[in-house]
Amino acid sequence: MPETEVTAAETDSGAEPAPQQRLLLFDIGGKVFACDMSAIREIIPFQRVTRLPGAPSTVCGLINLRGTIVTVLDLGARISKQACNREGGSILLVPYRDKLVGIGVDEVRDLQSVSADELQNAGDLSAFDSGIILGLAEVEGDLAVILDIDAIVNDVLGKSAAALGGGES
């Protein structure tokens, strides 16, 4: 019974911490971006990709990952119109439907926990591609744009399928 009273007193005093979100920080074109770490399955070094003829610049190509063919997207081309670093960059592996998709970034920086209080809404970013932005967060002295990885993958793969003649809307 005393434990219940202590817990109730702590709850009433508002001492309960704000929920934390784990953000993966990475660089693209010299700018800091982030995404929810729960969207990422694995991070691997950039490896040689096989280019797909006719694919848009947002698709790097295909890699063979432990016997599985994975499509790799170029987040640099999607965000900053500048290709990601394919020599020293990294590939973020994310689930997409029943497959894995790779997302090329220039450099993976760090994993940070950010409280919900520290997140800023993406409300007034309509000049930028607001359909893929979840918000902003100040992390390590930099303002990081928090991206919706699922929305980016859906957007790029949807446009790529249409460009290759496979996507009818």
Backbone torsions as a table, in degrees:
resi	resn	phi	psi	omega
1	MET	NA	-41.1	178.1
2	PRO	-60.3	-33.6	179.9
3	GLU	-61.7	-40.2	179.8
4	THR	-64.1	-40.7	179.9
5	GLU	-65.5	-41.6	179.2
6	VAL	-63.3	-44.8	179.9
7	THR	-62.2	-43.4	179.5
8	ALA	-63.6	-39.4	179.7
9	ALA	-65.7	-40.9	179.2
10	GLU	-64.7	-40.8	179.5
11	THR	-64.8	-42.1	-179.7
12	ASP	-65.8	-33.2	-177.6
13	SER	-78.9	-7.2	178.7
14	GLY	78.2	21.7	-178.0
15	ALA	-79.6	-1.1	-179.3
16	GLU	-69.8	127.0	-177.5
17	PRO	-69.5	152.3	177.1
18	ALA	-68.3	146.9	179.2
19	PRO	-61.2	144.9	-178.9
20	GLN	-102.1	144.9	174.1
21	GLN	-119.7	130.0	178.8
22	ARG	-88.5	119.0	-178.1
23	LEU	-110.7	134.6	172.4
24	LEU	-92.3	121.2	-179.8
25	LEU	-96.6	138.1	178.2
26	PHE	-150.7	160.4	-179.3
27	ASP	-103.7	142.8	171.9
28	ILE	-142.2	120.0	177.7
29	GLY	57.2	34.4	178.1
30	GLY	81.3	2.3	179.2
31	LYS	-112.6	156.8	-177.5
32	VAL	-97.1	129.1	176.3
33	PHE	-126.4	165.9	179.8
34	ALA	-148.3	160.7	172.2
35	CYS	-148.0	162.4	177.6
36	ASP	-66.4	127.2	-177.1
37	MET	-61.5	-26.7	-179.2
38	SER	-66.3	-16.1	178.6
39	ALA	-81.0	-13.7	-174.6
40	ILE	-102.2	129.6	177.2
41	ARG	-90.2	-39.6	-175.3
42	GLU	-159.4	155.5	175.7
43	ILE	-123.1	127.6	-179.9
44	ILE	-128.6	157.3	174.6
45	PRO	-66.2	150.3	178.2
46	PHE	-62.2	137.6	178.2
47	GLN	-129.4	170.7	-177.5
48	ARG	-58.9	131.2	178.4
49	VAL	-110.9	149.1	173.7
50	THR	-96.1	115.6	-177.3
51	ARG	-67.5	142.6	176.8
52	LEU	-97.8	120.1	178.8
53	PRO	-59.2	133.0	177.7
54	GLY	83.8	-4.0	180.0
55	ALA	-75.7	146.3	178.4
56	PRO	-68.0	167.0	-178.0
57	SER	-63.7	-18.3	179.8
58	THR	-77.6	-5.7	176.8
59	VAL	-113.1	115.1	178.3
60	CYS	-68.1	-44.3	-177.1
61	GLY	145.8	-149.3	-175.9
62	LEU	-119.5	147.4	171.6
63	ILE	-127.2	159.1	174.1
64	ASN	-103.4	110.4	-178.9
65	LEU	-109.6	101.3	178.8
66	ARG	50.4	44.4	176.8
67	GLY	87.4	-0.5	178.9
68	THR	-111.8	131.3	177.3
69	ILE	-80.6	125.8	-176.7
70	VAL	-123.2	129.4	173.4
71	THR	-78.5	132.2	179.5
72	VAL	-111.9	125.2	178.6
73	LEU	-95.8	150.8	178.7
74	ASP	-101.4	100.3	-178.0
75	LEU	-68.0	-29.8	176.4
76	GLY	-61.3	-45.8	179.2
77	ALA	-65.1	-32.3	-178.9
78	ARG	-76.1	-38.5	-174.4
79	ILE	-92.2	-52.5	-171.2
80	SER	-112.4	5.3	-178.5
81	LYS	61.5	19.8	178.7
82	GLN	-127.6	124.3	-176.3
83	ALA	-55.8	146.5	178.0
84	CYS	-71.4	164.4	-179.6
85	ASN	-72.4	108.0	-177.5
86	ARG	-91.9	-3.0	178.2
87	GLU	-93.3	-48.9	-176.7
88	GLY	-119.3	10.2	-177.4
89	GLY	-79.6	-172.4	180.0
90	SER	-130.4	161.7	175.4
91	ILE	-118.6	124.3	174.8
92	LEU	-91.3	122.0	179.6
93	LEU	-94.3	125.0	-178.8
94	VAL	-127.6	146.2	176.0
95	PRO	-73.1	139.0	175.8
96	TYR	-140.8	113.7	-172.9
97	ARG	54.2	-119.4	-179.9
98	ASP	-107.2	20.4	-177.7
99	LYS	-128.6	176.7	171.6
100	LEU	-106.4	144.4	174.8
101	VAL	-126.7	139.6	176.8
102	GLY	-97.7	146.3	177.1
103	ILE	-125.4	115.7	-178.7
104	GLY	-79.9	131.0	176.4
105	VAL	-131.0	159.7	-178.8
106	ASP	-67.5	-47.5	-176.5
107	GLU	-159.2	134.9	172.8
108	VAL	-87.8	128.8	-175.2
109	ARG	-93.9	-61.3	-167.2
110	ASP	-167.7	168.2	172.7
111	LEU	-115.4	123.7	-176.6
112	GLN	-127.3	143.6	171.6
113	SER	-95.4	129.1	-178.5
114	VAL	-126.1	134.3	178.7
115	SER	-77.8	156.4	-179.8
116	ALA	-60.0	-27.9	179.0
117	ASP	-66.3	-28.9	-176.9
118	GLU	-82.8	-12.4	-178.8
119	LEU	-82.0	139.6	176.9
120	GLN	-110.8	139.3	180.0
121	ASN	-66.6	149.2	-179.9
122	ALA	-81.7	7.2	-173.9
123	GLY	-32.7	-55.7	-172.6
124	ASP	-102.4	41.9	178.4
125	LEU	-112.4	30.8	-175.8
126	SER	-65.3	-23.0	177.0
127	ALA	-68.3	-32.0	176.0
128	PHE	-90.3	174.1	-175.6
129	ASP	-75.0	81.6	-172.5
130	SER	-66.5	-16.2	178.8
131	GLY	-68.3	-17.7	-179.1
132	ILE	-113.5	0.1	-177.5
133	ILE	-104.4	127.5	177.7
134	LEU	-93.0	-27.7	-178.8
135	GLY	166.3	-165.1	-179.9
136	LEU	-130.9	152.3	175.9
137	ALA	-148.5	139.0	173.8
138	GLU	-88.6	117.9	-177.4
139	VAL	-134.8	129.3	178.9
140	GLU	53.4	36.7	178.3
141	GLY	79.7	-2.7	178.4
142	ASP	-110.3	150.5	173.8
143	LEU	-90.2	115.1	-178.3
144	ALA	-101.1	134.7	175.0
145	VAL	-87.4	122.3	-178.5
146	ILE	-90.2	119.7	-175.1
147	LEU	-99.2	149.4	173.4
148	ASP	-92.6	97.2	-175.1
149	ILE	-60.3	-41.4	179.3
150	ASP	-60.3	-42.7	179.9
151	ALA	-65.0	-38.4	179.1
152	ILE	-64.9	-47.6	-179.5
153	VAL	-61.5	-46.2	178.7
154	ASN	-60.7	-42.2	-179.1
155	ASP	-64.4	-51.6	-176.9
156	VAL	-66.3	-46.6	-178.4
157	LEU	-68.4	-32.9	176.5
158	GLY	-65.4	-44.8	178.6
159	LYS	-69.0	-36.7	179.7
160	SER	-65.5	-42.3	179.6
161	ALA	-63.1	-40.1	178.8
162	ALA	-66.2	-40.1	-179.5
163	ALA	-66.7	-33.0	179.7
164	LEU	-87.1	1.5	177.4
165	GLY	87.0	10.0	-177.3
166	GLY	-104.0	-6.4	-175.7
167	GLY	-115.6	113.2	175.6
168	GLU	-105.9	124.9	179.7
169	SER	-96.7	NA	NA
